[in-house]
Amino acid sequence: MQVYFDNAATTALDKQVIEAMVKTLNENFGNPSSIHAHGRETKTIVEKARRTVAKLLNASPSEIFFTSGGTEADNMAIVRAIECYGITHAITSPIEHHAVLHTLEELAHAGKIQLDLLKVDAKGNIDLNHLEELLAKNPKTFVSIMHANNELGNLTDIKRVSELCEQYDAVFHSDTVQTMGHYKHDLSDLKIDFITGAAHKFHGPKGVGFLYINGKNKIKPLIYGGAQERNMRGGTENVYGIVGLAKALELAYEEMEEHQSHIQGLKDYMKDKLVQEIPGVQFNGETDAEKALYTVLNVSLPCTNMGDMLLFNLDIKGVSASGGSACSSGSDIGSHVLRGICADPKRPSVRFSFCKYNTKEEVDFVVGVLKEICEHK
């Protein structure tokens, strides 16, 4: 049996997304920047996709900018907002995705900003009181806090963060890559400056994402070279990817309640089975349904003499999972998120992340594999 439980890294393409992309591949090859009929037809398709995304997020189409993915979108928001607004102080958490953390650290290393990291408790929750303390001391700050942690699954109350940022005149960016397509985002109600999304996290294609820029904000491009994306991102648009992104997000919103119920049920079932079958098993991060992303379960195992062999053993037994962020696979230093919450380094951890295609039979198989691994180690 082959089981894929690494959906926080990437998801399988939905068949309806494939159909929409193939139709575009077959029928619309024109460059959307060209003024002739073929170009105009393709431009219409891109703008239709933009309107679809904007409508789902309750935003204006003029606030949606397509990118190569979440990392580019994060970098664009962070680098350009800090430069264009003359910001010299930034706040983030030590457990952010590296697309955010490394970008801010590089700006701090270059002497462009002072960077403060928020306190995080043992479960990975951001200390919002600490955030307010830092905001009170540093007006006109750039704040970047993700909606859900990609390794632990912890949810942050970004509505509360946005209110604090508005109170202290701070610029607020949130990496919403892990929650986009899994929770509804009403951007007319959320006082936020920038959010990001990546299609491959919600059954769309890789290599395409978007940045939402609140209409009140004016920043310069990160990539120059053309007038695409209303002069905000040079380069010919990934038309087929954009079509796939819009279709995937549309499907995600249509099916959200059904899929949330199914996936939360799988997560709860797996958690209970692990407790029953593996004495001493623990969980990193929040597991309460109100506090955690329903697609992620981070498991800490009692087999302390395994070293870094857990993922290898899972792989050879047919289970695809992750030890942390997939963007850091192959790293010798382990997960910065687990270090950030002072997780026991002797206990191997594995992140299981679920999607609408997973089943209870797969959960049973994986729990059995984990039990066998732990008993032999």
Residue pairs with C-beta under 8 A, 6 or more apart in sequence:
1 318
1 362
1 365
2 318
2 320
3 318
3 319
3 320
3 358
3 362
3 365
3 366
4 12
4 320
4 358
5 319
5 320
5 321
5 352
5 353
5 354
5 358
5 362
5 366
6 320
6 321
6 322
6 326
6 351
6 353
7 201
7 295
7 353
7 354
7 355
7 358
8 150
8 151
8 178
8 201
8 295
8 296
8 322
8 326
8 351
8 353
9 322
9 325
9 326
9 353
10 200
10 201
10 206
10 326
11 200
11 201
11 202
11 203
11 204
11 355
12 203
12 355
12 357
13 203
13 204
13 205
13 244
14 203
14 204
14 247
14 248
14 251
16 247
16 251
17 203
17 204
17 205
17 244
17 247
17 248
17 251
18 244
20 243
20 244
20 247
21 205
21 240
21 241
21 243
21 244
21 247
24 45
24 239
24 240
24 243
25 240
28 38
28 41
28 42
28 45
28 239
29 38
29 42
30 36
30 37
30 38
30 39
30 40
30 41
30 42
31 38
31 39
31 42
31 236
32 39
32 42
32 43
32 45
32 46
32 228
32 236
32 237
32 239
33 39
33 43
33 226
33 227
33 228
33 236
34 40
34 42
42 239
45 239
45 242
45 243
46 66
46 237
46 239
46 242
47 61
48 246
49 66
49 242
49 243
49 245
49 246
50 61
50 64
50 66
50 242
50 246
51 61
52 246
52 249
52 250
53 59
53 64
53 210
53 245
53 246
53 249
54 60
54 61
54 63
54 64
56 249
56 250
56 253
57 64
57 185
57 186
57 187
57 212
58 185
58 186
58 187
58 188
58 189
59 187
59 188
59 212
60 215
62 215
62 230
63 187
63 212
63 213
63 214
63 215
64 210
64 211
64 212
65 73
65 76
65 210
65 211
65 212
65 213
65 229
65 230
65 232
65 233
66 208
66 209
66 210
66 229
66 233
66 237
66 238
66 242
66 245
67 73
67 76
67 208
67 209
67 210
67 211
67 233
68 207
68 208
68 209
68 238
69 198
69 199
69 200
69 206
69 207
69 208
69 209
70 97
70 99
70 175
70 177
70 196
70 197
70 198
70 201
70 209
71 99
71 327
72 209
72 211
72 222
72 223
73 196
73 197
73 198
73 209
73 210
73 211
74 97
74 99
74 100
74 103
74 144
74 173
74 175
74 196
75 99
75 103
75 222
76 211
76 219
76 221
76 222
76 223
76 233
77 173
77 193
77 194
77 196
77 211
77 213
77 219
78 100
78 103
78 104
78 107
78 142
78 144
78 173
79 103
79 107
79 222
80 219
80 220
80 221
80 222
81 87
81 142
81 171
81 173
81 193
81 194
81 217
81 219
82 90
82 107
82 112
82 113
82 142
83 112
83 220
84 218
84 219
84 220
85 140
85 142
85 171
85 219
87 113
87 140
87 141
87 142
87 171
88 112
88 113
88 114
89 113
89 114
89 115
89 116
89 138
89 140
89 141
89 142
90 104
90 107
90 108
90 113
90 114
90 115
90 116
90 141
90 142
90 143
90 144
91 115
91 116
91 117
91 118
91 131
91 134
91 135
91 138
91 141
91 142
91 143
91 144
91 170
92 100
92 101
92 104
92 115
92 117
92 118
92 143
92 144
92 145
93 117
93 118
93 120
93 126
93 145
93 146
93 340
94 101
94 117
94 118
94 120
94 336
94 340
95 120
95 124
95 149
95 151
95 152
95 336
95 337
95 340
95 341
96 144
96 145
96 146
96 175
97 146
97 150
97 175
97 177
97 325
97 327
98 325
98 327
98 328
98 336
99 175
99 327
100 144
100 146
100 173
100 175
101 336
104 113
104 115
104 144
105 115
107 113
107 115
108 114
108 115
113 142
114 138
116 134
116 138
118 126
118 127
118 130
118 131
118 134
118 145
119 126
119 127
119 130
120 126
120 127
120 340
120 341
121 127
121 341
122 341
122 342
123 152
123 154
123 285
123 286
123 341
124 149
124 152
124 154
124 284
124 285
124 286
124 337
124 340
124 341
125 154
125 156
125 286
125 291
126 145
126 156
128 157
128 160
128 161
128 164
131 143
131 145
131 161
131 164
132 164
132 168
134 141
135 141
135 143
135 164
135 165
135 167
135 168
135 170
136 168
139 168
139 169
139 170
140 169
140 170
140 171
141 168
141 170
141 171
142 170
142 171
142 173
143 161
143 165
143 170
143 171
143 172
143 173
144 172
144 173
144 174
144 175
145 156
145 158
145 161
145 172
145 174
146 156
146 174
146 175
146 176
146 177
146 178
147 155
147 156
147 158
147 174
147 175
147 176
147 178
147 179
147 183
147 195
148 154
148 155
148 156
148 176
148 178
148 179
148 292
148 293
148 296
149 156
149 178
149 285
149 293
149 337
150 177
150 178
150 296
150 325
150 337
151 284
151 285
151 296
151 298
151 324
151 325
151 335
151 337
151 338
151 351
152 284
152 285
152 286
152 292
152 296
152 298
152 337
152 341
153 178
153 285
153 286
153 292
153 293
153 294
153 295
153 296
153 297
153 298
154 285
154 286
154 291
154 292
154 293
155 179
155 286
155 291
155 292
155 293
158 174
158 176
158 190
158 192
159 189
159 190
161 172
161 174
162 172
162 190
162 191
162 192
163 191
164 170
165 171
165 172
165 191
166 172
166 191
171 193
171 194
171 217
172 191
172 192
172 193
172 194
173 192
173 193
173 194
173 195
173 196
174 192
174 194
174 195
174 196
175 195
175 196
176 185
176 195
176 196
176 197
177 196
177 197
177 198
177 201
177 209
178 201
178 293
178 295
178 296
179 185
179 293
180 195
180 196
180 197
180 198
180 201
180 202
180 249
181 197
181 201
181 202
181 203
181 248
181 249
181 252
181 253
181 256
182 202
182 252
182 256
182 260
182 293
182 294
182 295
183 256
184 253
184 256
185 195
187 195
187 212
187 214
192 214
193 213
193 214
193 216
193 217
194 211
194 212
194 213
194 214
194 217
195 211
195 212
196 209
196 210
196 211
196 212
197 209
197 210
197 212
197 245
197 249
198 208
198 209
199 205
199 206
199 208
199 209
199 241
199 244
199 245
199 248
199 249
200 206
200 207
200 208
202 248
202 249
202 252
203 248
203 251
203 252
203 355
203 356
204 241
204 244
204 245
204 247
204 248
204 249
205 240
205 241
205 244
205 245
205 248
207 238
207 241
208 238
208 241
208 242
208 244
208 245
209 245
210 245
213 219
213 232
221 231
221 232
221 233
221 234
222 233
223 233
223 234
223 235
224 234
225 234
225 235
226 234
226 235
226 236
227 234
228 234
228 235
228 236
228 237
229 237
252 259
255 356
259 355
259 356
260 294
262 356
263 294
263 295
263 354
263 355
263 356
263 358
264 289
264 294
266 354
266 358
266 359
266 360
266 363
267 294
267 295
267 296
267 297
267 354
268 289
269 360
269 363
270 297
270 352
270 363
270 366
270 367
271 283
271 287
271 297
273 363
273 364
273 367
274 281
274 299
274 367
274 370
275 281
277 367
277 368
277 370
277 371
278 301
278 302
278 367
278 370
278 371
278 374
279 302
280 301
280 302
281 299
281 300
281 301
281 302
282 299
282 300
282 302
282 347
283 297
283 298
283 299
283 300
284 298
284 299
284 300
284 338
284 341
284 343
284 349
285 292
285 296
285 298
285 341
286 292
287 297
294 354
295 353
295 354
295 355
296 351
296 352
296 353
296 354
297 351
297 352
297 353
297 354
298 349
298 350
298 351
298 352
299 349
299 350
299 351
299 352
299 370
300 343
300 344
300 347
300 348
300 349
301 310
301 347
301 348
301 349
301 350
301 370
301 374
302 347
302 374
303 310
303 348
303 373
303 374
303 377
304 346
304 347
304 348
305 377
306 313
306 348
306 373
306 377
307 348
308 323
308 348
309 348
310 323
310 348
310 350
310 373
311 321
311 322
311 323
311 350
313 373
314 320
314 321
314 350
314 369
314 370
314 373
317 369
317 372
317 373
318 365
318 369
319 365
319 366
319 369
321 350
321 351
321 352
321 353
321 366
322 329
322 350
322 351
322 353
323 329
323 334
323 335
323 348
323 349
323 350
323 351
324 334
324 335
324 337
324 338
324 349
324 351
325 335
325 337
328 335
328 336
334 345
335 349
338 345
338 349
339 345
343 349
352 366
